[in-house]
Amino acid sequence: QVQLVESGGGLVQPGGSLRLSCAASGSIFSIYAMAWYRQAPEKQRELVAFITRGGVTTYADSVKGRFTISRDNAKNTVFLQMNSLKPENTAVYYCNTFPERPSWGQGSQVTVSS
């Protein structure tokens, strides 16, 4: 069974930074591109960024220049460094493969508020 465990969220003031981590099952991590998604209250889940097995990255326009996705293939872990956070970045952040698979983790709550 695929397991995805996100961590690193929390409450941060506007302009602050957070780093999310996601530990993924080795069986999928070695095969798929990995991505971060987010779901804000009363909104649909959306793609934030993804990274291929070779390290090529793609970002949603709204986070370009502020967020950085990376992966450690030896540790089956994907990261999301989030800088210059804004209140509109408040959401539950999830990792998954790209394209997404049906199984999701519990997510990590990120709240940007003063």
Contacts in CASP RR format, 6 or more apart in sequence:
PFRMAT RR
TARGET T0000
AUTHOR 0000-0000-0000
METHOD contacts of the structure
MODEL  1
QVQLVESGGGLVQPGGSLRLSCAASGSIFSIYAMAWYRQAPEKQRELVAF
ITRGGVTTYADSVKGRFTISRDNAKNTVFLQMNSLKPENTAVYYCNTFPE
RPSWGQGSQVTVSS
1 25 0 8 1.000
1 103 0 8 1.000
2 24 0 8 1.000
2 25 0 8 1.000
2 27 0 8 1.000
2 28 0 8 1.000
2 101 0 8 1.000
2 103 0 8 1.000
3 23 0 8 1.000
3 24 0 8 1.000
3 25 0 8 1.000
3 105 0 8 1.000
4 22 0 8 1.000
4 23 0 8 1.000
4 24 0 8 1.000
4 25 0 8 1.000
4 94 0 8 1.000
4 95 0 8 1.000
4 96 0 8 1.000
4 103 0 8 1.000
4 104 0 8 1.000
4 105 0 8 1.000
5 22 0 8 1.000
5 23 0 8 1.000
5 24 0 8 1.000
5 105 0 8 1.000
5 106 0 8 1.000
6 20 0 8 1.000
6 21 0 8 1.000
6 22 0 8 1.000
6 93 0 8 1.000
6 94 0 8 1.000
6 95 0 8 1.000
6 105 0 8 1.000
6 106 0 8 1.000
6 107 0 8 1.000
6 108 0 8 1.000
7 20 0 8 1.000
7 21 0 8 1.000
7 22 0 8 1.000
7 23 0 8 1.000
7 108 0 8 1.000
8 18 0 8 1.000
8 19 0 8 1.000
8 20 0 8 1.000
8 21 0 8 1.000
8 108 0 8 1.000
9 18 0 8 1.000
9 20 0 8 1.000
9 93 0 8 1.000
9 108 0 8 1.000
9 109 0 8 1.000
9 110 0 8 1.000
10 18 0 8 1.000
10 108 0 8 1.000
10 109 0 8 1.000
10 110 0 8 1.000
10 111 0 8 1.000
11 111 0 8 1.000
11 113 0 8 1.000
12 18 0 8 1.000
12 85 0 8 1.000
12 110 0 8 1.000
12 111 0 8 1.000
12 112 0 8 1.000
13 112 0 8 1.000
13 113 0 8 1.000
13 114 0 8 1.000
14 85 0 8 1.000
14 86 0 8 1.000
14 87 0 8 1.000
14 112 0 8 1.000
14 113 0 8 1.000
14 114 0 8 1.000
15 83 0 8 1.000
15 84 0 8 1.000
15 85 0 8 1.000
15 86 0 8 1.000
15 112 0 8 1.000
16 83 0 8 1.000
16 84 0 8 1.000
16 85 0 8 1.000
16 112 0 8 1.000
17 81 0 8 1.000
17 82 0 8 1.000
17 83 0 8 1.000
17 84 0 8 1.000
17 85 0 8 1.000
18 82 0 8 1.000
18 85 0 8 1.000
18 110 0 8 1.000
19 79 0 8 1.000
19 80 0 8 1.000
19 81 0 8 1.000
19 82 0 8 1.000
20 36 0 8 1.000
20 79 0 8 1.000
20 80 0 8 1.000
20 82 0 8 1.000
20 93 0 8 1.000
20 95 0 8 1.000
20 108 0 8 1.000
20 110 0 8 1.000
21 77 0 8 1.000
21 78 0 8 1.000
21 79 0 8 1.000
22 34 0 8 1.000
22 36 0 8 1.000
22 77 0 8 1.000
22 78 0 8 1.000
22 79 0 8 1.000
22 80 0 8 1.000
22 95 0 8 1.000
23 75 0 8 1.000
23 76 0 8 1.000
23 77 0 8 1.000
24 34 0 8 1.000
24 76 0 8 1.000
24 77 0 8 1.000
24 78 0 8 1.000
24 95 0 8 1.000
25 76 0 8 1.000
26 76 0 8 1.000
28 97 0 8 1.000
28 101 0 8 1.000
29 71 0 8 1.000
29 73 0 8 1.000
29 76 0 8 1.000
29 78 0 8 1.000
30 53 0 8 1.000
30 73 0 8 1.000
30 76 0 8 1.000
31 53 0 8 1.000
32 53 0 8 1.000
32 97 0 8 1.000
32 98 0 8 1.000
32 101 0 8 1.000
33 50 0 8 1.000
33 51 0 8 1.000
33 52 0 8 1.000
33 53 0 8 1.000
33 97 0 8 1.000
33 98 0 8 1.000
34 50 0 8 1.000
34 51 0 8 1.000
34 69 0 8 1.000
34 71 0 8 1.000
34 78 0 8 1.000
34 95 0 8 1.000
34 96 0 8 1.000
34 97 0 8 1.000
34 98 0 8 1.000
35 47 0 8 1.000
35 48 0 8 1.000
35 49 0 8 1.000
35 50 0 8 1.000
35 51 0 8 1.000
35 69 0 8 1.000
35 95 0 8 1.000
35 96 0 8 1.000
35 97 0 8 1.000
35 98 0 8 1.000
35 100 0 8 1.000
36 47 0 8 1.000
36 48 0 8 1.000
36 49 0 8 1.000
36 50 0 8 1.000
36 69 0 8 1.000
36 78 0 8 1.000
36 80 0 8 1.000
36 93 0 8 1.000
36 94 0 8 1.000
36 95 0 8 1.000
37 45 0 8 1.000
37 46 0 8 1.000
37 47 0 8 1.000
37 48 0 8 1.000
37 93 0 8 1.000
37 94 0 8 1.000
37 95 0 8 1.000
37 96 0 8 1.000
37 100 0 8 1.000
38 45 0 8 1.000
38 46 0 8 1.000
38 48 0 8 1.000
38 89 0 8 1.000
38 91 0 8 1.000
38 92 0 8 1.000
38 93 0 8 1.000
38 94 0 8 1.000
38 110 0 8 1.000
39 45 0 8 1.000
39 46 0 8 1.000
39 91 0 8 1.000
39 92 0 8 1.000
39 94 0 8 1.000
40 88 0 8 1.000
40 90 0 8 1.000
40 91 0 8 1.000
41 90 0 8 1.000
41 91 0 8 1.000
43 91 0 8 1.000
45 94 0 8 1.000
46 60 0 8 1.000
47 60 0 8 1.000
47 98 0 8 1.000
48 59 0 8 1.000
48 60 0 8 1.000
48 63 0 8 1.000
48 67 0 8 1.000
48 69 0 8 1.000
48 80 0 8 1.000
48 93 0 8 1.000
49 57 0 8 1.000
49 58 0 8 1.000
49 59 0 8 1.000
49 60 0 8 1.000
49 63 0 8 1.000
49 67 0 8 1.000
49 69 0 8 1.000
49 80 0 8 1.000
50 57 0 8 1.000
50 58 0 8 1.000
50 69 0 8 1.000
50 98 0 8 1.000
51 57 0 8 1.000
51 58 0 8 1.000
51 69 0 8 1.000
51 70 0 8 1.000
51 71 0 8 1.000
51 78 0 8 1.000
53 73 0 8 1.000
55 71 0 8 1.000
57 68 0 8 1.000
57 69 0 8 1.000
59 65 0 8 1.000
59 67 0 8 1.000
59 69 0 8 1.000
62 88 0 8 1.000
63 82 0 8 1.000
63 89 0 8 1.000
66 82 0 8 1.000
66 83 0 8 1.000
66 84 0 8 1.000
66 85 0 8 1.000
67 80 0 8 1.000
67 81 0 8 1.000
67 82 0 8 1.000
67 83 0 8 1.000
68 80 0 8 1.000
68 81 0 8 1.000
68 83 0 8 1.000
69 78 0 8 1.000
69 79 0 8 1.000
69 80 0 8 1.000
69 81 0 8 1.000
70 78 0 8 1.000
70 79 0 8 1.000
70 81 0 8 1.000
71 77 0 8 1.000
71 78 0 8 1.000
71 79 0 8 1.000
72 78 0 8 1.000
72 79 0 8 1.000
78 95 0 8 1.000
80 93 0 8 1.000
80 95 0 8 1.000
82 89 0 8 1.000
82 110 0 8 1.000
85 110 0 8 1.000
85 112 0 8 1.000
86 112 0 8 1.000
87 112 0 8 1.000
87 113 0 8 1.000
88 112 0 8 1.000
89 110 0 8 1.000
89 112 0 8 1.000
90 110 0 8 1.000
90 111 0 8 1.000
90 112 0 8 1.000
90 113 0 8 1.000
91 110 0 8 1.000
92 107 0 8 1.000
92 108 0 8 1.000
92 109 0 8 1.000
92 110 0 8 1.000
93 107 0 8 1.000
93 108 0 8 1.000
93 109 0 8 1.000
93 110 0 8 1.000
94 104 0 8 1.000
94 105 0 8 1.000
94 107 0 8 1.000
94 108 0 8 1.000
95 105 0 8 1.000
95 107 0 8 1.000
96 103 0 8 1.000
96 104 0 8 1.000
96 105 0 8 1.000
END
